[in-house]
Amino acid sequence: MSRYAHTLLKRGATPIHAVIIPQNRKRPWRWRMAALGLLLLLSACTAPWSQSPTPIPPVLPTPVPNAVTIVAALARPAPLVGGNGAIYLTLTNGRDVPVQLVSAASSAAATVEIHETVADNGIMRMQHLPDGVTIPPQGNVQFQPGGLHLMLINLGEALTVGESIELTLHLESNAAGTPVRETLVATVMVGEPDRDASGNAGEDSAEAHDH
């Protein structure tokens, strides 16, 4: 080590930082304080970045006792007559038995099918669920962008933001060994859906879909 300089090492970081401090016989403490501040700055620069916070899952509605309900139904805007659209909603089941969503219909489209968007070798595809979807007892099922949705096929009219369409759901359940069939009717507003957990609003209304 030189007569006029000495080396201050900080071994807690990677790589090890070395700071050369000129020797000042009159006020050596000022140089030491400056070196300490520089080492703290270098240590902060080499610290790993903090990870992004985990997205908070949405709060799901509480089922109404002994009832099946439609919550927050929304139809995606679709400008083309004869094209496809999508409806998102949450179904709640306040009963003690599972309820099956068997099929759906709407005056706005020739056909309504229950679809789910799935990943197939890194490619997002839509598949038809001909057997429907089960709503668990005292639970709910979410139809949302990038997942389950009701596909409106061959629209009879354009779906414009602010307008509304009618939706009919056909349900089946089995209480005490007796099959029960019922119908739910809802008025669905047309609007832009919220983004999903991956940060996009989904492509569930695309023209191409698999069956």
PEVENCOR-V588118 format. One line per field, one symbol per residue. ss: DSSP state (h for helix, s for strand, l for the rest). A space follows every 10 residues. Layout:
ss->???
//
This chain:
ss->llllssssss llllllssss sslllllhhh hhhhhhhhhh hhhhhhllll llllllllll lllllllsss sssssllsll llllssssss ssslllllss ssssslllss ssssssssss llssssssll llssslllss sssllllsss ssssslllsl lllsssssss sssssllsss ssssssssss llllllllll llllllllll l
//
